[in-house]
Amino acid sequence: MNQNHVVFRSCAVLFAMMVLVAGNITSAQAQPPQGEKSLYERLGGVYSIATVVDDFIERLLANDILNANPAIKEARDRVPKAGLKFRVTELVCQGTGGPEQYHGRTMKEAHKHLYITEKEWDAMVADFKKTLDKFKVPDSEQKELFAIVGSTKPDIVISSTTPKMQ
Ligand code: HEM
């Protein structure tokens, strides 16, 4: 397995971690059956995961659809991107069975003030796909990752009846 492949597999781990943490799944629950490597190990550990998170967050920060939302734009300008990458990396590492612990907010708490819409969610998913493709994550693992990320959607996307910030 070459370096790029390990990094791309880490991409999947990252998203899995975020989703698992968002769903209050503990690192113990992320442990694989006896004799099998954890997802964290298969992805190449924290350095590989951090590399994938870095690529993904950079895409999101430059996404015009996301930045058209004033609440997202405000947070983008206010929150140091190195800290956001750190928190997301923590989340992915914990959720995939690594030794790192996530110390951030729940997905609901972290995103409720951003008023994220379906359209913005879809833009995020498209960027995630680009990162996974860049690192050549296999289709089967991409499907698993998208399923995991999708499980956080109810905590992140506003309902159509929620008033949007002007
Ligand atoms: C359209 C989708 C998303 C957008 C636009 C978005 C944007 C943001 C922004 C701007 C912040 C910083 C908020 C602040 O501190 O005021 C944040 C925090 C965070 N997001 Fe997202 N996010 C999205 C989806 C996700 C998903 C799917 C996950 C994980 C599965 C995730 C994980 C996190 C984490 C771990 C933090 C840090 C929480 C903390 O520091 O306590 N985000 N997000």
Residues whose N, C-alpha, C, O or C-beta is under 5 A from the ligand:
A	BS01	HEM	F15 M18 V19 L66 I72 A75 R76 V79 R87 V88 L91 G104 R105 A110 I116 E120 W121 M124 V149 T152
